[in-house]
Amino acid sequence: MRYISTRGKAPALSFEEVVLTGLASDGGLYVPETLPRFSADELSAMAGLSYAEIAFRVMRPFVNGEIDDATFKSLVTDAYATFSHDAVVPLKQLDANHFLLEQFHGPTLAFKDVALQLLGRLLDHFLKKRGERAVIMGATSGDTGSAAIEGCRHCDNLDIFILHPHNRVSEVQRRQMTTVLADNVFNVAIEGNFDDAQAMVKASFADQGFLNGTRLVAVNSINWARIMAQIVYYVAAGVALGAPKREVSFCVPSANFGNVFAGYMAYKMGLPVKQFIIATNANDILHRTLADNDFSKKELEATLAPSMDIVVSSNFERLLFDAYERDGAAVAALLERFQREPTAMAEAPLAKLREKFASFSVDDATILEVIREAHRRTGEILDPHTATGYRAAERVRADQATPMVTLATAHPAKFAEAVVKAGFQGVPLPTHMDDLLDREERYAVLPAELAAVQRFVADNRR
Ligand SMILES: *Cc1c(COP(=O)(O)O)cnc(C)c1O
């Protein structure tokens, strides 16, 4: 299997190359040239297997023999052994036919752990094989940095540098990053805001001279391996609820579109899915595009569901490539127009998307209302991201007969602000994290100057 760019001009890559590469050289994102397809028998045979075994079977075709089976199986098994629930991503029934898929049992209590625990191990495997080392740089407004750090802390051939805005992330978020004291983990508090931190990371990728030839790797959600790892829980949830004999629907709290796109891949690989619902917060570009064909940027709004605060939804490009019948030139033209001015999709590809996808946007006041309402009805305290999904599933689901699975993307203890605003006393951290506020921290504080940051990285990488 080869991987090709959504804009049609970059060279095709192997799995190993695509794991080590972020953006394609033509500005596009990599997708598989062909998708594996599971027969009904193959899907039926997955029911009842362990999560790691399902993960191995679902991802094996994408790896394309570039890692031998025994090694790949052990990477997968190690990655999911870090989760505190034996089912890794368990289903919980809320009412007659509505389920939560709990994605928050990983080391940092949110769904990004599912992909990043595997991605770190894949990167380390390929780097070791090549006898290379690499540096990871990333900027975080609080939440995703910790998942990347946890995914890389045991990697011998990787050093990770995560920049966060000094004094502008919550104490829990900061400590989830800064209490990881591994030798290859470097947290940098930038005396500036998130945009300053992100701009310095972007500039470092654009001109990597300061690393004297060492590879710089991005672990953001455009990396194909993250999508691949996320396909697994759709298949696992689907077969647990009766697929392939029975259709299932999914409702996904969405921002960069990586999570729900992985669900769409599972569908294209043979999982019978009736409907995907895209839930957004007030940053609703996905909902505006799907509902009104308004494909335009809007100013960023800080919401109670901060991990979904985005202006542009980067992985949507992968769905566009599919909707435009893999016409890379058409995708490139649309996205170029989108960067300049408000635009719209062509009618035919939009109509195709609307056959499978519905969408709904949920504002902050409604998030609080939903947290209270869901608790009254089900006894569950939802985190604010999951709350957007709960409401969207209720409002736009196609039918009641098909099981609806809402993805619970974060643990409520991680987003205490919203939970407290909704009138609750807060939710305790899980026991394996209850000493987080007493653990030793380590981080550097640097001015928002590119030269200072790059010197720090060059001096500290191993
Ligand atoms: C990242 C994140 C999302 C959004 O996922 P995308 O793949 O960007 O659509 C939703 N909820 C939480 C808690 C997240 O961390």
The ligand as an SDF file (V2000), in Angstrom:
LIG
                    3D

 15 15  0  0  0  0  0  0  0  0999 V2000
   -8.9440   17.0120   20.1160 C   0  0  0  0  0  0  0  0  0  0  0  0
  -10.2390   16.8670   20.8280 C   0  0  0  0  0  0  0  0  0  0  0  0
  -11.4720   16.8910   20.1420 C   0  0  0  0  0  0  0  0  0  0  0  0
  -11.5700   17.1370   18.6500 C   0  0  0  0  0  0  0  0  0  0  0  0
  -11.0750   16.0840   17.8750 O   0  0  0  0  0  0  0  0  0  0  0  0
  -10.7000   16.2990   16.3340 P   0  0  0  0  0  0  0  0  0  0  0  0
  -10.0430   15.0510   15.9250 O   0  0  0  0  0  0  0  0  0  0  0  0
   -9.7790   17.4800   16.2820 O   0  0  0  0  0  0  0  0  0  0  0  0
  -11.9790   16.5430   15.6060 O   0  0  0  0  0  0  0  0  0  0  0  0
  -12.6320   16.7090   20.8840 C   0  0  0  0  0  0  0  0  0  0  0  0
  -12.5830   16.5290   22.2200 N   0  0  0  0  0  0  0  0  0  0  0  0
  -11.4360   16.5050   22.9080 C   0  0  0  0  0  0  0  0  0  0  0  0
  -11.4650   16.3200   24.3760 C   0  0  0  0  0  0  0  0  0  0  0  0
  -10.2210   16.6560   22.2410 C   0  0  0  0  0  0  0  0  0  0  0  0
   -9.0670   16.6340   22.9390 O   0  0  0  0  0  0  0  0  0  0  0  0
  1  2  1  0
  2  3  1  0
  2 14  2  0
  3  4  1  0
  3 10  2  0
  4  5  1  0
  5  6  1  0
  6  7  2  0
  6  8  1  0
  6  9  1  0
 10 11  1  0
 11 12  2  0
 12 13  1  0
 12 14  1  0
 14 15  1  0
M  END
$$$$
